[in-house]
Amino acid sequence: MSEHILKTEDLRQRSEEELDKQLNELKQELFNLRFQHHTGQLENFRRIAHVKRNIARITTILRERTISA
């Protein structure tokens, strides 16, 4: 689990396979965070927002690549 917001310029340098892998990891992390939230175990609520933003960044980059291809 990464603890920081991913930078867009760093993501743009990654391959499509790396972005897909990162996206799957973030979606799994979001699921786990939501589960922790509903069971009362989540301490850092901001983490959910950070993960959602990272997912949105990766999804946007992958969509841009699809459109430009």
Number of C-alpha atoms within 10 A of each C-alpha: 8 11 8 10 14 16 10 13 8 8 18 15 10 11 11 15 9 12 19 15 11 16 19 13 15 19 15 13 18 19 13 14 20 16 13 13 15 10 9 9 11 15 10 9 11 8 18 17 12 17 23 15 14 21 20 13 19 21 15 13 16 17 12 11 12 9 8 6 6
